[in-house]
């Protein structure tokens, strides 16, 4: 009888990332969009302040993604999807 070593998946194991267009297609499906061109819009938040070790602080900035949206468009671009495809 063969024994199998069972590997437990760590919660640190990452799943494959999605490209921005894949995210846009999933959003179109989520919102039930059946036709038309849509651009994926990414909204950022920027925070500024002093960063660094206690004795050596300097001005810094942090940038984070705050939201994603689909907006109708009439022209195609690098982040445009066709909801009918």
N, C-alpha and C positions, 0 to 999 in steps of 0.2 A: 504494500500500500504506500503510495507516494504521499509525502506531506508537502503541502504548499505553504510557502511563507506568505502570510497576508500582510500587505503593506497598508498601513493606515494613512489616509490622506491628511496631510497637515493643513491647518487653516491658513498657513502661509503660502500654500501652493496656489499660484495665480492661474486663472483661466485665460485663454487667449484673448488679447484685447480686440475691441471692435474698432474698425476704421470709422472716420466721421460720417462717410456716406452710408455705412451700415447702420449707424445710430439713426440717421435721418430716415432711412427706410423703415426701421422699427417704429419710429415715432409716427410716420404716415400710417402704418398699419394700426398702431394704437389708437389714433384719432379717427380711423375709418375713412381716410382720404382715398378716393378711387381714381381721380384724374387731376391733371394739372401739374404745373411746375412749382416746386417749392425750394427755397433756399434754407439751409441750416444756419441759424444765427446762434452765436455763442456770446453770452454776456459775462464779462469779467468784473471782479471787484478788486480794487487796488488799495492796499493799506501801506502806510508809511510810518516810519518811526526809527528810533535809535536801536541798532542791533549789535550784537557782539558780546564778548566777555565783559565782565563787570568793570574792569579797568581800561578797556580798549573799545569803547562804543563808537559807532559811526552811523551816518544816515543810511537807511536801507528801505527796501520796498518788498512787499509780498503780493503776489498776484494769484488769484484763485478763480475758478470757473464758478459762477453763481447760478446760471440757468442756461437751458438750451430751448430753442423755439424753431418752428417752421413758419416761414412767411411766403405767401404766394408771390411769384415773379413771372415776368414775361420773357426774360432772357436767361440763358444758361450760363453757369459759372462753375468754378471748381467744387462748390458745395451744393450744387443743384441736383435735385432728384425729380424724376417723373413719376408721380404717384400711380400712374396707369401701368407701369412696367412691373 
